Amino acid sequence: SESGNMHGMPLGLMIKELIADRSVIHGLEWMEDESKDGSGPPRLPPDSLVYVGLRDIDQAERRFIKQLGIKTFTMYDIDHLGIGRVMDLALEHLMKNNPDRPLHLSYDIDAVDPVHAPATGTAVRGGLTWREAHFVAEYVVKTGSLASAEIVEVNHTLSDGDGADETVKLGHNLVNALCGESIL
C-alpha cells in the first residue's frame, strides 16, 4: 500500500494473482503448504469480491482492482443509481454462480462519511450517509446468506469524545443490523 495503511493487505494476501508465492513473506510460509488433500492453500478468486462506496483509493489499489476485474461501486455509482440498486447489482454479481453461497461482509466504517463516523483512520468526506450505511447491512442480512461479518477501522482514539461516541454507536447499530435488527 502506497499509503502504508493495512486495510486491504490481508485480503490481498488471499488473492493468488497479487502474490503468487507467499512463502517469500516471513511468517506466511504456511500459506504455501499443500494440504493433505492436495487442494493447496486457501485463496479467494477476484470475482468473489465486491467493493461498495469507494472514494479514496491508492494508485496501486486502483491498478489491481482494474487488472483483476474486481466489481466496484464508487460513491459516484451510489449517487447515480442509489444504494438500493447498487446493492442489487453487488449481490447479483456475488450470487450469480452460486445462489446458495455464504457471504462474508467486511464493513469498513470509513466507507461512511466522517460527519457520521469521524473516529476512523481514513476519514474522507463524501461517504455513505447514516441511512445508506444501515441499508447495506440490512440488505445483506435479508438475503439469508450472511454467514459472517466484521466492522473494521473503528478507532475511538482518533476523534474527540462526541465523535468517538458517535462512531462507536454507529458501529454498534451496524452490528445490530447485521444480527437482523430492522425497522419492522
C-alpha positions in Angstrom: 0.0 0.0 0.0 1.4 3.4 -1.0 -0.3 5.0 1.9 1.1 2.5 4.4 -2.5 1.6 5.5 -3.0 -2.0 6.3 -6.8 -2.0 5.4 -6.7 -4.1 2.2 -3.5 -6.1 2.7 -4.9 -9.1 4.5 -7.5 -9.5 1.7 -4.7 -9.0 -0.9 -2.8 -11.9 0.6 -5.7 -14.2 -0.1 -5.8 -13.4 -3.8 -3.3 -15.6 -5.7 -3.0 -13.2 -8.7 -1.5 -10.5 -6.4 1.2 -12.5 -4.7 2.0 -15.8 -6.4 4.3 -17.1 -3.6 3.5 -16.1 -0.1 6.5 -18.1 1.2 8.7 -15.1 0.5 6.9 -13.2 3.2 8.3 -14.1 6.7 5.6 -15.7 8.8 3.3 -16.6 5.8 5.2 -19.7 4.7 2.2 -21.8 5.9 0.0 -20.3 3.2 2.0 -22.1 0.6 1.9 -25.6 2.2 -0.1 -28.1 0.3 -2.9 -29.6 2.3 -3.3 -33.3 2.8 -6.0 -33.5 0.2 -3.8 -31.6 -2.3 -6.1 -28.7 -2.6 -3.4 -26.2 -1.8 -3.5 -23.0 0.3 -6.8 -21.0 0.7 -7.4 -18.4 -2.0 -10.2 -16.0 -3.0 -11.0 -15.5 -6.6 -11.3 -11.8 -7.5 -14.9 -12.4 -8.8 -15.9 -13.3 -5.2 -15.3 -9.7 -4.1 -17.4 -6.5 -4.4 -16.4 -3.1 -3.1 -19.2 -0.7 -2.3 -18.7 3.0 -1.5 -15.1 3.5 -2.8 -13.9 7.1 -3.0 -10.3 7.4 -1.9 -8.0 4.7 -3.5 -4.2 4.3 -3.7 -2.9 4.2 -7.3 -1.7 0.6 -6.8 -5.0 -0.4 -5.4 -6.8 1.2 -8.4 -4.4 -0.7 -10.7 -5.0 -4.1 -9.0 -8.8 -3.6 -8.9 -8.9 -2.9 -12.6 -6.3 -5.6 -13.5 -8.2 -8.3 -11.5 -11.7 -7.1 -12.6 -13.0 -6.8 -9.1 -16.5 -5.5 -9.1 -16.7 -2.0 -7.6 -19.3 0.6 -6.9 -17.9 4.1 -6.1 -19.7 6.9 -4.4 -20.4 8.2 -7.9 -22.3 5.0 -8.6 -24.3 5.3 -5.4 -25.1 8.9 -6.2 -26.2 8.0 -9.7 -28.0 4.7 -9.1 -29.0 4.9 -5.4 -27.8 2.5 -2.7 -30.7 0.1 -3.3 -29.8 -0.5 -7.0 -26.1 -0.7 -6.1 -26.7 -3.4 -3.5 -29.0 -5.3 -6.0 -26.1 -5.3 -8.5 -23.5 -6.2 -5.9 -25.4 -9.2 -4.7 -26.4 -10.3 -8.1 -22.7 -10.4 -9.0 -21.8 -12.3 -5.9 -24.6 -14.9 -6.2 -24.7 -15.4 -10.0 -22.7 -18.6 -9.9 -24.0 -20.0 -6.7 -27.2 -18.5 -5.3 -26.7 -20.5 -2.0 -23.2 -19.4 -1.3 -22.5 -18.0 2.2 -21.5 -14.3 2.3 -18.9 -12.5 4.5 -19.3 -8.8 4.9 -16.2 -6.8 5.9 -17.7 -3.4 6.8 -15.1 -0.7 6.8 -16.5 2.1 8.9 -14.6 4.6 6.8 -17.0 4.0 4.0 -19.3 6.2 6.0 -19.0 9.9 5.8 -16.9 11.3 8.7 -19.9 13.5 9.6 -21.4 10.3 11.0 -18.2 8.3 11.7 -15.2 10.6 12.4 -13.3 8.1 14.6 -11.6 6.2 11.9 -8.1 6.1 10.3 -9.2 7.2 6.9 -11.8 9.9 7.3 -12.7 11.2 3.8 -15.7 13.4 3.1 -18.3 12.2 0.7 -19.0 8.7 2.1 -22.2 6.8 2.9 -24.9 8.6 4.8 -26.1 7.2 8.1 -29.1 5.7 6.5 -27.2 4.2 3.5 -24.7 2.7 6.0 -27.6 0.9 7.7 -29.2 -0.1 4.4 -26.1 -2.0 3.3 -26.1 -4.1 6.5 -29.9 -4.7 6.5 -30.0 -5.6 2.8 -27.2 -8.2 3.1 -29.0 -9.8 6.1 -32.3 -10.0 4.1 -30.6 -12.3 1.6 -30.4 -15.0 4.2 -26.9 -15.8 3.0 -24.9 -13.7 5.5 -22.6 -16.2 7.3 -20.2 -13.8 8.9 -19.4 -10.1 9.2 -16.9 -7.7 10.8 -16.8 -4.0 11.4 -13.3 -2.6 10.9 -11.4 0.7 11.2 -13.4 2.0 14.2 -10.8 3.8 16.4 -12.2 5.9 19.2 -8.8 7.5 19.9 -8.9 9.3 16.5 -11.7 11.7 17.4 -12.9 13.8 20.4 -15.4 12.4 22.8 -18.5 13.2 20.8 -17.0 12.0 17.5 -15.7 8.8 19.2 -19.1 8.1 20.8 -20.9 8.7 17.6 -18.6 6.3 15.6 -18.8 3.6 18.2 -22.6 3.9 18.4 -22.9 3.7 14.6 -20.7 0.6 14.7 -22.9 -0.9 17.4 -26.0 -0.1 15.4 -24.5 -1.7 12.3 -23.7 -4.9 14.3 -27.3 -5.0 15.5 -28.5 -4.6 11.9 -26.1 -7.4 10.8 -27.7 -9.6 13.5 -31.1 -9.0 12.0 -32.4 -5.9 13.7 -34.6 -3.9 11.3 -37.3 -1.3 11.2 -40.1 -4.0 11.2 
